[in-house]
Amino acid sequence: MMRALGETDMLTRGDDYPLHQTPEPMAVSGGNRNFYDRYFFNGYSADGGIFFAAALGIYPQLDIMDAAFCVSIDGKQHNLRASKRMSSERLDLTVGPITVTIVEPLQQLHLTVAGNDSPITADIRFTARHQPIEEPRFIRRDGPRLLMDYTRMTQNGHWTGAITVAGQQIDVGNCSGTRDRSWGIRQVGAPESQPPPAGAFPQFWWLWTPLNFADHCGFFHSNDDGQGAPWNRRGVVDMLSGKASEFEPEAIDLSYHSGSRRIKRVQLETGTGSLSITPRTGDAARTFYMSGLGYMHPVWGHGMDHGDLEVAHDVIALDPMPAIDMTTIHIQALGDAVLTIDGHEHHGMGIVEQLFIGPHATSGLTGLMDPSA
């Protein structure tokens, strides 16, 4: 029986690009409802006076696209969030007032925040300093259930343009930062109605440190299990020359601020020297709550359905020692870094992203969110 034209058509603008990975139209992304495709950006001034971050997520199986743009300034974090039903159109990277434009793939991207009911607008560009780093593929199961299976690429770079917050225009031409792209399977949208039966104590230990130096760039990340053994880890230094030096230390020498789960210092051996990172976690203005971008947010979690289009804004106070809960445990903190190569020190700064849930035996964490001693 011949179907009527348009009856089940799923063709979109993406189908005119040679990017298909299956015989299906681009609107179809496999059979897992947790498939996602995501952009992330951050930027910061050297003195930490401004920190900003943005994200845009695409969830084809849920037919939802969401975005956020956040600015930390003067002891407050402004969070602008938006969500839309995308009608399977994956190339329309505008969600409410927030738009991501690919100017030159793997080199330059343009972010804009149009006028809206919040005090935030922006017109900024990110330019990469080096070729992207492909992190090892992340595959993790919760018992028999596939919890994650995704790829991420990371780039350090610099910013141009301006952000307006509450009438104050801020030139970001002196800001460095990082952007990443990830795609694959992670838990998104509403919780599953029947998760796997409870087994091991919930545990996720995540450390991510992209770093900018005047003549070098650096990067290190680690996912560890409850015993402290890594199941996904990679380090790279000096990508600017095009000759990246990779390292994977057997151990991470780190300490936490007493009474918290926030890192005080990280020390790594790189094979040709060392890398020391000191997050500014004791200073409230230097800490960014990832819940602003939807991570573990009770209302604006990634892929949640807010109808055809919804835009919201809030402001939260930055606190150097907040109560430990799901909205404050996942942070990015500005950090000072010293890279030693063949006896020569290079001073820079970057981000220490941390999400520590459950135990981590080698660094002394116990319980679900119990603070360090």
C-alpha positions as a Python dict, from the first residue, in 0.01 Angstrom:
ca = {
    (1, 'M'): (0, 0, 0),
    (2, 'M'): (144, 337, -100),
    (3, 'R'): (155, 591, 182),
    (4, 'A'): (56, 952, 135),
    (5, 'L'): (337, 1203, 92),
    (6, 'G'): (433, 1345, 431),
    (7, 'E'): (251, 1076, 626),
    (8, 'T'): (566, 948, 798),
    (9, 'D'): (836, 1167, 638),
    (10, 'M'): (1123, 1244, 875),
    (11, 'L'): (1347, 1436, 635),
    (12, 'T'): (1513, 1750, 774),
    (13, 'R'): (1780, 1994, 657),
    (14, 'G'): (2042, 1761, 804),
    (15, 'D'): (1970, 1507, 530),
    (16, 'D'): (2132, 1736, 272),
    (17, 'Y'): (2470, 1696, 447),
    (18, 'P'): (2685, 1384, 392),
    (19, 'L'): (2683, 1292, 762),
    (20, 'H'): (2456, 986, 771),
    (21, 'Q'): (2580, 692, 980),
    (22, 'T'): (2284, 460, 918),
    (23, 'P'): (2029, 405, 637),
    (24, 'E'): (1783, 616, 839),
    (25, 'P'): (1716, 989, 795),
    (26, 'M'): (1921, 1218, 1019),
    (27, 'A'): (1621, 1262, 1249),
    (28, 'V'): (1676, 903, 1367),
    (29, 'S'): (1969, 841, 1604),
    (30, 'G'): (1968, 469, 1678),
    (31, 'G'): (1730, 304, 1921),
    (32, 'N'): (1840, 432, 2262),
    (33, 'R'): (1620, 706, 2407),
    (34, 'N'): (1922, 844, 2600),
    (35, 'F'): (2117, 944, 2288),
    (36, 'Y'): (2242, 1303, 2308),
    (37, 'D'): (2466, 1548, 2118),
    (38, 'R'): (2610, 1839, 2319),
    (39, 'Y'): (2811, 2162, 2305),
    (40, 'F'): (2982, 2308, 2612),
    (41, 'F'): (3184, 2629, 2660),
    (42, 'N'): (3346, 2821, 2943),
    (43, 'G'): (3551, 3139, 2970),
    (44, 'Y'): (3727, 3331, 3245),
    (45, 'S'): (3943, 3635, 3307),
    (46, 'A'): (4284, 3591, 3466),
    (47, 'D'): (4178, 3769, 3785),
    (48, 'G'): (3862, 3558, 3811),
    (49, 'G'): (3644, 3869, 3803),
    (50, 'I'): (3418, 3702, 3545),
    (51, 'F'): (3344, 3339, 3468),
    (52, 'F'): (3088, 3240, 3206),
    (53, 'A'): (2968, 2908, 3067),
    (54, 'A'): (2724, 2790, 2805),
    (55, 'A'): (2581, 2464, 2678),
    (56, 'L'): (2340, 2339, 2413),
    (57, 'G'): (2207, 1983, 2415),
    (58, 'I'): (2021, 1788, 2148),
    (59, 'Y'): (1815, 1480, 2238),
    (60, 'P'): (1679, 1336, 1910),
    (61, 'Q'): (1484, 1047, 2060),
    (62, 'L'): (1310, 1286, 2302),
    (63, 'D'): (1270, 1552, 2027),
    (64, 'I'): (1398, 1817, 2268),
    (65, 'M'): (1678, 2073, 2250),
    (66, 'D'): (1786, 2281, 2550),
    (67, 'A'): (2048, 2546, 2617),
    (68, 'A'): (2186, 2759, 2898),
    (69, 'F'): (2410, 3061, 2939),
    (70, 'C'): (2549, 3149, 3282),
    (71, 'V'): (2763, 3433, 3415),
    (72, 'S'): (2936, 3451, 3754),
    (73, 'I'): (3021, 3805, 3858),
    (74, 'D'): (3024, 4009, 4180),
    (75, 'G'): (2957, 3706, 4400),
    (76, 'K'): (2647, 3596, 4207),
    (77, 'Q'): (2579, 3340, 3935),
    (78, 'H'): (2318, 3440, 3676),
    (79, 'N'): (2160, 3138, 3502),
    (80, 'L'): (1961, 3173, 3180),
    (81, 'R'): (1801, 2848, 3060),
    (82, 'A'): (1582, 2759, 2764),
    (83, 'S'): (1415, 2446, 2621),
    (84, 'K'): (1217, 2370, 2307),
    (85, 'R'): (1058, 2083, 2119),
    (86, 'M'): (1271, 2068, 1807),
    (87, 'S'): (1047, 1883, 1555),
    (88, 'S'): (1346, 1661, 1463),
    (89, 'E'): (1538, 1959, 1319),
    (90, 'R'): (1887, 1906, 1462),
    (91, 'L'): (2061, 2185, 1267),
    (92, 'D'): (1853, 2471, 1405),
    (93, 'L'): (2086, 2552, 1696),
    (94, 'T'): (1869, 2826, 1845),
    (95, 'V'): (1678, 2771, 2169),
    (96, 'G'): (1485, 3080, 2272),
    (97, 'P'): (1740, 3365, 2295),
    (98, 'I'): (2049, 3137, 2283),
    (99, 'T'): (2217, 3045, 1952),
    (100, 'V'): (2532, 2846, 1867),
    (101, 'T'): (2681, 2900, 1519),
    (102, 'I'): (2967, 2693, 1376),
    (103, 'V'): (3184, 2952, 1198),
    (104, 'E'): (3472, 2718, 1112),
    (105, 'P'): (3449, 2353, 1224),
    (106, 'L'): (3702, 2258, 1493),
    (107, 'Q'): (3833, 2615, 1499),
    (108, 'Q'): (3577, 2890, 1570),
    (109, 'L'): (3223, 2905, 1709),
    (110, 'H'): (2990, 3199, 1769),
    (111, 'L'): (2753, 3230, 2067),
    (112, 'T'): (2478, 3487, 2091),
    (113, 'V'): (2220, 3561, 2357),
    (114, 'A'): (1950, 3790, 2220),
    (115, 'G'): (1752, 4031, 2434),
    (116, 'N'): (1523, 3851, 2677),
    (117, 'D'): (1355, 3892, 3015),
    (118, 'S'): (1682, 3822, 3198),
    (119, 'P'): (1962, 4081, 3237),
    (120, 'I'): (2197, 3874, 3015),
    (121, 'T'): (2286, 3928, 2649),
    (122, 'A'): (2598, 3816, 2463),
    (123, 'D'): (2777, 3825, 2128),
    (124, 'I'): (3101, 3629, 2165),
    (125, 'R'): (3332, 3404, 1962),
    (126, 'F'): (3553, 3116, 2069),
    (127, 'T'): (3874, 3049, 1872),
    (128, 'A'): (4067, 2729, 1940),
    (129, 'R'): (4438, 2730, 2027),
    (130, 'H'): (4503, 2372, 1919),
    (131, 'Q'): (4351, 2071, 1748),
    (132, 'P'): (4083, 1896, 1956),
    (133, 'I'): (4179, 1625, 2203),
    (134, 'E'): (3975, 1308, 2162),
    (135, 'E'): (3917, 1162, 2506),
    (136, 'P'): (3900, 782, 2535),
    (137, 'R'): (3552, 646, 2473),
    (138, 'F'): (3344, 641, 2791),
    (139, 'I'): (3161, 311, 2843),
    (140, 'R'): (3004, 229, 3179),
    (141, 'R'): (2727, -8, 3291),
    (142, 'D'): (2500, -10, 3594),
    (143, 'G'): (2465, -385, 3638),
    (144, 'P'): (2311, -508, 3309),
    (145, 'R'): (2203, -157, 3197),
    (146, 'L'): (2422, 55, 2967),
    (147, 'L'): (2471, 375, 3167),
    (148, 'M'): (2697, 565, 2927),
    (149, 'D'): (2866, 516, 2592),
    (150, 'Y'): (2995, 838, 2444),
    (151, 'T'): (3287, 1027, 2291),
    (152, 'R'): (3409, 1375, 2383),
    (153, 'M'): (3657, 1614, 2224),
    (154, 'T'): (3808, 1907, 2413),
    (155, 'Q'): (3980, 2230, 2301),
    (156, 'N'): (4133, 2523, 2485),
    (157, 'G'): (4106, 2866, 2328),
    (158, 'H'): (4037, 3236, 2371),
    (159, 'W'): (3733, 3464, 2341),
    (160, 'T'): (3637, 3789, 2170),
    (161, 'G'): (3320, 3996, 2193),
    (162, 'A'): (3109, 4123, 2479),
    (163, 'I'): (2860, 4007, 2741),
    (164, 'T'): (2606, 4234, 2909),
    (165, 'V'): (2491, 4160, 3264),
    (166, 'A'): (2242, 4393, 3433),
    (167, 'G'): (2340, 4679, 3207),
    (168, 'Q'): (2714, 4628, 3258),
    (169, 'Q'): (2896, 4553, 2932),
    (170, 'I'): (3198, 4325, 2969),
    (171, 'D'): (3463, 4287, 2699),
    (172, 'V'): (3576, 3922, 2701),
    (173, 'G'): (3877, 3982, 2476),
    (174, 'N'): (4110, 3902, 2767),
    (175, 'C'): (3933, 3576, 2854),
    (176, 'S'): (4068, 3226, 2799),
    (177, 'G'): (3855, 2914, 2816),
    (178, 'T'): (3765, 2570, 2692),
    (179, 'R'): (3498, 2414, 2478),
    (180, 'D'): (3398, 2054, 2429),
    (181, 'R'): (3168, 1844, 2215),
    (182, 'S'): (3030, 1511, 2331),
    (183, 'W'): (2782, 1270, 2181),
    (184, 'G'): (2649, 926, 2255),
    (185, 'I'): (2447, 780, 2541),
    (186, 'R'): (2404, 930, 2888),
    (187, 'Q'): (2099, 942, 3111),
    (188, 'V'): (1881, 1231, 2993),
    (189, 'G'): (1520, 1339, 3029),
    (190, 'A'): (1278, 1201, 3285),
    (191, 'P'): (1403, 918, 3509),
    (192, 'E'): (1340, 568, 3381),
    (193, 'S'): (1031, 404, 3529),
    (194, 'Q'): (1215, 80, 3606),
    (195, 'P'): (1588, 123, 3671),
    (196, 'P'): (1805, -181, 3740),
    (197, 'P'): (1760, -331, 4089),
    (198, 'A'): (1971, -152, 4348),
    (199, 'G'): (2318, -301, 4367),
    (200, 'A'): (2646, -129, 4450),
    (201, 'F'): (2649, 198, 4642),
    (202, 'P'): (2610, 490, 4395),
    (203, 'Q'): (2955, 608, 4293),
    (204, 'F'): (3097, 852, 4036),
    (205, 'W'): (3437, 1022, 4073),
    (206, 'W'): (3510, 1270, 3793),
    (207, 'L'): (3804, 1512, 3757),
    (208, 'W'): (3852, 1725, 3442),
    (209, 'T'): (4127, 1990, 3412),
    (210, 'P'): (4176, 2181, 3083),
    (211, 'L'): (4457, 2438, 3129),
    (212, 'N'): (4591, 2740, 2941),
    (213, 'F'): (4954, 2862, 2956),
    (214, 'A'): (5114, 3139, 2750),
    (215, 'D'): (5307, 2899, 2525),
    (216, 'H'): (5148, 2564, 2615),
    (217, 'C'): (4815, 2401, 2678),
    (218, 'G'): (4744, 2114, 2911),
    (219, 'F'): (4468, 1868, 2984),
    (220, 'F'): (4400, 1587, 3228),
    (221, 'H'): (4089, 1392, 3323),
    (222, 'S'): (4010, 1083, 3526),
    (223, 'N'): (3705, 871, 3601),
    (224, 'D'): (3781, 645, 3901),
    (225, 'D'): (3588, 365, 4066),
    (226, 'G'): (3516, 343, 4438),
    (227, 'Q'): (3857, 193, 4511),
    (228, 'G'): (4026, 480, 4331),
    (229, 'A'): (4129, 280, 4024),
    (230, 'P'): (4081, 469, 3693),
    (231, 'W'): (3846, 331, 3431),
    (232, 'N'): (3893, 628, 3193),
    (233, 'R'): (4197, 858, 3211),
    (234, 'R'): (4413, 1070, 2979),
    (235, 'G'): (4661, 1355, 3005),
    (236, 'V'): (4807, 1573, 2727),
    (237, 'V'): (5050, 1868, 2734),
    (238, 'D'): (5194, 2111, 2478),
    (239, 'M'): (4942, 2081, 2197),
    (240, 'L'): (5034, 2424, 2051),
    (241, 'S'): (5340, 2289, 1873),
    (242, 'G'): (5131, 2018, 1714),
    (243, 'K'): (5340, 1757, 1897),
    (244, 'A'): (5125, 1650, 2189),
    (245, 'S'): (5293, 1467, 2473),
    (246, 'E'): (5057, 1219, 2638),
    (247, 'F'): (5073, 1091, 2993),
    (248, 'E'): (4868, 866, 3219),
    (249, 'P'): (4993, 882, 3577),
    (250, 'E'): (4957, 574, 3791),
    (251, 'A'): (4839, 788, 4084),
    (252, 'I'): (4693, 1133, 4150),
    (253, 'D'): (4841, 1317, 4446),
    (254, 'L'): (4552, 1530, 4574),
    (255, 'S'): (4402, 1677, 4889),
    (256, 'Y'): (4057, 1811, 4981),
    (257, 'H'): (3953, 2111, 5186),
    (258, 'S'): (3860, 1979, 5531),
    (259, 'G'): (3487, 1930, 5578),
    (260, 'S'): (3407, 1934, 5206),
    (261, 'R'): (3447, 1736, 4884),
    (262, 'R'): (3626, 2019, 4711),
    (263, 'I'): (3984, 1971, 4593),
    (264, 'K'): (4256, 2177, 4755),
    (265, 'R'): (4547, 2071, 4534),
    (266, 'V'): (4632, 1825, 4255),
    (267, 'Q'): (4984, 1706, 4167),
    (268, 'L'): (5058, 1489, 3861),
    (269, 'E'): (5370, 1341, 3706),
    (270, 'T'): (5371, 1391, 3327),
    (271, 'G'): (5671, 1183, 3224),
    (272, 'T'): (5878, 1487, 3122),
    (273, 'G'): (5804, 1681, 3440),
    (274, 'S'): (5506, 1760, 3659),
    (275, 'L'): (5177, 1947, 3671),
    (276, 'S'): (5050, 2117, 3986),
    (277, 'I'): (4699, 2264, 4004),
    (278, 'T'): (4558, 2471, 4290),
    (279, 'P'): (4184, 2538, 4254),
    (280, 'R'): (4059, 2864, 4399),
    (281, 'T'): (3785, 2674, 4582),
    (282, 'G'): (3829, 2880, 4899),
    (283, 'D'): (3704, 3187, 4714),
    (284, 'A'): (3331, 3189, 4640),
    (285, 'A'): (3365, 3411, 4333),
    (286, 'R'): (3594, 3156, 4164),
    (287, 'T'): (3353, 2861, 4184),
    (288, 'F'): (3086, 2785, 3923),
    (289, 'Y'): (2787, 2559, 3994),
    (290, 'M'): (2725, 2325, 3701),
    (291, 'S'): (2358, 2304, 3800),
    (292, 'G'): (2331, 2641, 3624),
    (293, 'L'): (2377, 2449, 3298),
    (294, 'G'): (2123, 2186, 3404),
    (295, 'Y'): (2356, 1922, 3548),
    (296, 'M'): (2149, 1738, 3812),
    (297, 'H'): (1910, 2033, 3837),
    (298, 'P'): (1571, 1916, 3973),
    (299, 'V'): (1373, 2119, 3716),
    (300, 'W'): (1612, 2202, 3432),
    (301, 'G'): (1788, 1867, 3402),
    (302, 'H'): (1909, 1782, 3052),
    (303, 'G'): (1637, 1674, 2811),
    (304, 'M'): (1343, 1753, 3039),
    (305, 'D'): (1024, 1849, 2853),
    (306, 'H'): (915, 2209, 2913),
    (307, 'G'): (669, 2231, 2623),
    (308, 'D'): (708, 2403, 2287),
    (309, 'L'): (937, 2674, 2430),
    (310, 'E'): (1022, 2780, 2783),
    (311, 'V'): (1282, 3035, 2901),
    (312, 'A'): (1375, 3093, 3265),
    (313, 'H'): (1629, 3291, 3465),
    (314, 'D'): (1751, 3283, 3824),
    (315, 'V'): (2037, 3418, 4035),
    (316, 'I'): (2219, 3224, 4305),
    (317, 'A'): (2471, 3346, 4561),
    (318, 'L'): (2819, 3192, 4540),
    (319, 'D'): (2925, 3028, 4863),
    (320, 'P'): (3276, 2890, 4932),
    (321, 'M'): (3134, 2626, 5170),
    (322, 'P'): (2776, 2543, 5068),
    (323, 'A'): (2568, 2255, 5198),
    (324, 'I'): (2662, 1941, 5006),
    (325, 'D'): (2374, 1839, 4781),
    (326, 'M'): (2313, 1746, 4417),
    (327, 'T'): (2300, 2112, 4304),
    (328, 'T'): (2632, 2212, 4464),
    (329, 'I'): (2851, 1901, 4445),
    (330, 'H'): (2923, 1937, 4070),
    (331, 'I'): (3141, 2244, 4015),
    (332, 'Q'): (3404, 2403, 3797),
    (333, 'A'): (3662, 2604, 3991),
    (334, 'L'): (3920, 2842, 3851),
    (335, 'G'): (4265, 2712, 3927),
    (336, 'D'): (4627, 2822, 3912),
    (337, 'A'): (4861, 2577, 3741),
    (338, 'V'): (5235, 2522, 3722),
    (339, 'L'): (5364, 2304, 3439),
    (340, 'T'): (5725, 2188, 3476),
    (341, 'I'): (5896, 2061, 3161),
    (342, 'D'): (6261, 1961, 3171),
    (343, 'G'): (6316, 2174, 3480),
    (344, 'H'): (6148, 2489, 3339),
    (345, 'E'): (5829, 2623, 3504),
    (346, 'H'): (5535, 2760, 3309),
    (347, 'H'): (5256, 2937, 3498),
    (348, 'G'): (4897, 2938, 3376),
    (349, 'M'): (4541, 2879, 3481),
    (350, 'G'): (4240, 2674, 3391),
    (351, 'I'): (3947, 2479, 3526),
    (352, 'V'): (3915, 2204, 3781),
    (353, 'E'): (3581, 2035, 3722),
    (354, 'Q'): (3486, 1789, 3992),
    (355, 'L'): (3190, 1562, 4061),
    (356, 'F'): (3252, 1323, 4350),
    (357, 'I'): (2960, 1102, 4453),
    (358, 'G'): (3013, 795, 4669),
    (359, 'P'): (3340, 651, 4798),
    (360, 'H'): (3693, 698, 4662),
    (361, 'A'): (3924, 488, 4876),
    (362, 'T'): (4262, 622, 4763),
    (363, 'S'): (4170, 981, 4856),
    (364, 'G'): (3972, 897, 5169),
    (365, 'L'): (3614, 972, 5061),
    (366, 'T'): (3344, 753, 5213),
    (367, 'G'): (2965, 741, 5207),
    (368, 'L'): (2743, 899, 4944),
    (369, 'M'): (2846, 1261, 4997),
    (370, 'D'): (3029, 1253, 5330),
    (371, 'P'): (3288, 1535, 5349),
    (372, 'S'): (3659, 1471, 5379),
    (373, 'A'): (3819, 1474, 5720),
}
